[in-house]
Amino acid sequence: MNAPGADWNLLIDPPRSGQDNMEIDHSLLRWAEASTQPVTWVRFYGWKSPTVSLGKHQKAEAAVDLEFARSRGIEVVFRPTGGRAVLHAAELTYAVVSNDNRSFPGGSVDGTYRAISRALQLGLRRLGLEAALAPVPRRGTAAAGRGVPCFVTASRHELLVGARKLVGSAQRRLARAFLQHGSLPLEPDWALMGRLFRVDPEVLAGSMIGLGEAAGRSVPVEELAAALSGGFEEAFGIGWRTPVPTAATG
């Protein structure tokens, strides 16, 4: 269970616009940074319509075909975290926001990635799916992938099924708190992603995998959210402070 004084909260949101989703994640980060008490939020959410999110340091024109996105009514937003372009469509997105040094000791990006990926890994195991943590890239290899979308390459401790990436994540740290969020696609649209990011769809299909293909069945988002929340309970030995909401609170 939670360490004395620790506060773990679970929020399961319905689909929202890209701008709203990013603002909620950013607001939770600011709130945790200002809080004088140890607090952690784990949030699962979806997207009202296909949306491209870009890392805060990316140049939109270089990362995505903006004219094509506009022609298809695809929202393009910037994340408060770094990383590369992601198409959010049929997927479940997770966010972890915390200022709790007991749950995430050391304050390192690497350690936090590993701890959260372990929780996701345990959650996926509840669905009968074995995912492996990607190794830390060799020096000099990460920069080579900066011009490609997120799921073409795997960063440290992201989750793989075979050699294909299942979960892509990005993190931002402030002085006292951090935000890490990531995308878990259910049924990727290779053709749409290829057109948006100017990448051969076959390259994408060979580099990433959707949950449906990995699990060999269609997994409802409610079942996935329940499995992943159970993975966090198991990994961190916690209980949620409040019941799982059945709808968003505003």
Rosetta blueprint (number, residue, H / E / L):
1 M L
2 N L
3 A L
4 P L
5 G L
6 A L
7 D L
8 W E
9 N E
10 L E
11 L E
12 I E
13 D L
14 P L
15 P L
16 R E
17 S L
18 G H
19 Q H
20 D H
21 N H
22 M H
23 E H
24 I H
25 D H
26 H H
27 S H
28 L H
29 L H
30 R H
31 W H
32 A H
33 E H
34 A H
35 S L
36 T L
37 Q L
38 P L
39 V L
40 T E
41 W E
42 V E
43 R E
44 F E
45 Y E
46 G L
47 W E
48 K L
49 S L
50 P L
51 T E
52 V E
53 S E
54 L E
55 G L
56 K L
57 H L
58 Q L
59 K L
60 A H
61 E H
62 A H
63 A H
64 V L
65 D L
66 L H
67 E H
68 F H
69 A H
70 R H
71 S H
72 R L
73 G L
74 I L
75 E E
76 V E
77 V E
78 F E
79 R L
80 P L
81 T L
82 G L
83 G L
84 R L
85 A L
86 V E
87 L E
88 H E
89 A L
90 A L
91 E E
92 L E
93 T E
94 Y E
95 A E
96 V E
97 V E
98 S E
99 N L
100 D L
101 N L
102 R L
103 S L
104 F L
105 P L
106 G L
107 G L
108 S L
109 V H
110 D H
111 G H
112 T H
113 Y H
114 R H
115 A H
116 I H
117 S H
118 R H
119 A H
120 L H
121 Q H
122 L H
123 G H
124 L H
125 R H
126 R L
127 L L
128 G L
129 L L
130 E L
131 A L
132 A E
133 L E
134 A L
135 P L
136 V L
137 P L
138 R L
139 R L
140 G L
141 T L
142 A L
143 A H
144 A H
145 G H
146 R L
147 G L
148 V L
149 P L
150 C H
151 F H
152 V H
153 T L
154 A L
155 S L
156 R L
157 H L
158 E L
159 L E
160 L E
161 V E
162 G L
163 A L
164 R E
165 K E
166 L E
167 V E
168 G E
169 S E
170 A E
171 Q E
172 R E
173 R E
174 L L
175 A L
176 R L
177 A L
178 F E
179 L E
180 Q E
181 H E
182 G E
183 S E
184 L E
185 P E
186 L L
187 E L
188 P L
189 D L
190 W H
191 A H
192 L H
193 M H
194 G H
195 R H
196 L H
197 F H
198 R L
199 V L
200 D L
201 P H
202 E H
203 V H
204 L H
205 A H
206 G H
207 S H
208 M E
209 I L
210 G L
211 L H
212 G H
213 E H
214 A H
215 A H
216 G L
217 R L
218 S L
219 V L
220 P L
221 V H
222 E H
223 E H
224 L H
225 A H
226 A H
227 A H
228 L H
229 S H
230 G H
231 G H
232 F H
233 E H
234 E H
235 A H
236 F H
237 G L
238 I L
239 G L
240 W L
241 R L
242 T L
243 P L
244 V L
245 P L
246 T L
247 A L
248 A L
249 T L
250 G L
